[in-house]
Structures are given as C-alpha cells and as structure tokens.
Amino acid sequence: MVLALHEGGEEDRTMRMLLLGARGAVGRVVRRELESRGHTVTSASRSEVDGARLDLRGELRELPGLAAGHDAVINASGVERADLAVAVGGARLVDVSASGSYLEALRLTASGPVLLGAGLAPGLSTVLVSRLSSEPGDDIDVLVMLGSGEQHGPAAVAWTAGLVGVDLHRPPEGAPVRNLRESVRAPGPDGRTRRYLRADFPDHVLLGRRVRSYLTLGSAPMTAALGMVGRMPALRGLLTPAPHLGIDAWHVVARNRRTGERLHAEGRGQSEATGRLTALAAVRMVESNRADAVTMADLVTIEECLAVL
C-alpha cells in the first residue's frame, strides 16, 4: 500500500521549546525546523555557548527552572534518565530515545504529559504499525534500514552498540530473545531482498501488540559484520571506529504477517528525518493539550509524517 504525500498546514501559535542536546546531529535539525516555523527554541547542552549549559549526566537541579515558561522540553541528547519526567517540573516532555526499557520507565515515572519515542523507530514506525489493518493476535514485523554511509551522532552509535549481548526488553514471544541473533530476509521498498537482524526497537512495548522489529544497514557487508558482533559480543568495540560504508538511505516497513499488508516510508539521512519528525511531534504535542503519556501514533498521521519528510 502506497500513501501519497500532502501538504501539511502551518501552525498559528508561536511556541517556546527547550531543546536538550541541541548541538547533536538530531538536535541541530530539530532547532532549524522549529525556528523555520517561527517557534522560539532555547538550546541546552553540555557545551552550549549561546544557550543554557546543562549536563544531563549530572545533577538536574537547574532543569525545572529552565523548563519553566516553555511549552515543551525535547530530549534529543541521547541521555536516558527516567527522572527527567519529574525534573521538567510538569512541562511536556518529548523524548527521542529508542530504548524500550527506558521509555517504559519514563511512562511509569511521568506525572505529566510525555511523548514516548519521537523519530523513525519508534515514532514513524509506531504510526505505520497503528495504521495497518489488524486483528487481535496478528503478528506485525517492523523492518528498519539505517544508512551505514551516514556519519551518525555518538548517541546513535552507542544505542546500536548497546544491543550487543543483551536480550530484548519484554519480547512478544514471552521468552528471552537476544539482539542481533535472529534474522529474516525480506524485500525493502525498492524490491531488493535484504537480511534484517532482530533488534530492540520498542513498538511492542509502546503499543502492547505482537510486534517484532528488525534492523539492517545500508551495506550488506556492514549488516553481516553487525550480525557477527551480535554472535561474538567481545567484538563490540569494533562498532565505534567502523568505517561509513554504503549509502545514507533509510526505510521503515510495517507488515502484517497474516494479511501480507505492508506500509512503508523511505528517505535519505537518518538524523535529518529524525529531527524533522521530532519537531513535528513536539508541535502536535503542544497543540493536543494531552496530559498523559502518548506515542507518535496518538498525535500525527502518516500523511503528516510523509509531508515533513
């Protein structure tokens, strides 16, 4: 099933956003996108010069004061601390993380509105899965390709390395599943069949459905190398200095195993796409006036996602 693009509407309200990790690969895009729409962004990072200096790995005493007066706080830093949900002082929190255990802890800790998983996976993947026609008990696959030719930020590299030697968080099978060990072969949006490695993207946790997620890279040799590291965790250190081979294209596919229905989105530049989707999610979070924990699927449509991409 192919979904057509359509132009999204412009926001009428000027918003104030506090952006954590503003100098990162994703944060720079989020800031640009929000400011291009007339919103005001206060940047915060460990090395911020023009904005606020804030080390999220240390004490968070200054965060409530920084968050005050802002419509939302966007965490694009890659730092995963469930107490952020409290430290923002009741402000809306939009988190870009892809870790199921962290997002679940964030949902349990939050006493105010929080958006769990803005970006590609989860985020766009969550929207695609929710749009699929399905019945209770249907098995859904999410197939994610990330561009191995793109120079990702440290947080993205650390997240991938963190999969090695670790079991998925609450897999739908109900039994332990080790990251990067199992694989499936499936065609991508371009018709090319690739090997996808089982990976701990958290749509099954966010949606409470039987979703299995898989990861491939834009280079078949790089995917094979990632699979080898998954079988031999002692080689984890090789992921950080790995060369950027392949292309910078990405795609996300959601498919229902029973019906064969597939929905997909694709593009170039993972950080660019994640930043654009996060900016969209933050604006919709403010507009919605939601006071609880939500996902991208609660706020935006596939058409809106494709329009910003």
Buried (B, 14 or more C-beta within 10 A) or exposed (E): EEBEEEEBEEBEEEBBBBBBBBBBBBBBBBBBBBEEBEBEBBBBBBEBEEBBEBBBEEEBEBBBEBBEEBBBBBBBBBBBBBEBBBBBBBBBBBBBBBBBBBBBBBBEBBEBBBBBBBBBBBBBBBBBBBBBEBEEEBBBBBBBBBBBBBEBBEBBBEBBBBBBBBBBBBBBEEEEBBBBEBBBEBEBBEEEEBBBBBBBBBBBBBBEBBBBBBBBBBBBEBBEBBBEBBEEBEEBEBBEEBEBBBBBBBBBBBBBEEEEBBBBBBBBBBBBBBBBBBBBBBBBBBBBEBEEBBBBBBBBBBBBBBBBB
